[in-house]
Amino acid sequence: MIGINFFAQDLTDLLPILIIGGSAAAVLVIGFLIVYFRKQIMEALGVGGVKKTMIEQEIEQRLVQIRHLARQQMFREASILMWQTMTLASEGFLGVGRAPNETARQLGVKLMNRGDLDPSAINSIVIAFEKARYGQTPLTTQEFKDGLSGLHQFLQMATSVGDIAEVVEE
């Protein structure tokens, strides 16, 4: 009969049992520590974190594109993309969409009438868009900067006011 001999004459007889038992205990302790400190470990490794919505990811990509276009002095294209980003955020965070027959100015007024958004931020985006889309002269650097500043203010307000329902699976 094979069994554990607690009365072993030699320590080498118990060595395999001690190694296996010690290894199992170490694995259990390490596993417990990983589970207990999982959040801190993930933050330290830069893994996981706050889940972003599809809209937030799309807006981040568009902001990168806007910066890229601005560096190339392509203010017209960047301003149109700013407008599109504002309408995406408006629909996604605030539930306020643009009707097919609605002008940029009309959507801007609709957003301003909500009362919880800064009208000057919205107006600066609309002005930049209208001049980029319909104007006879190119946007100035200052007009573009005003629109971009308005977009950043609008995004801060829209994300703090609106509800984010759609969460990305990681």
Secondary structure by P-SEA (a helix, b strand, c coil): cccccccccccccaaaaaaaaaaaaaaaaaaaaaaaaaaaaaaaaccccccccaaaaaaaaaaaaaaaaaaacaaaaaaaaaaaaaaaaaaacccccccccccaaaaaaaaaacccccaaaaaaaaaaaaaaccccccccaaaaaaaaaaaaaaaaaaaaaccccccccc
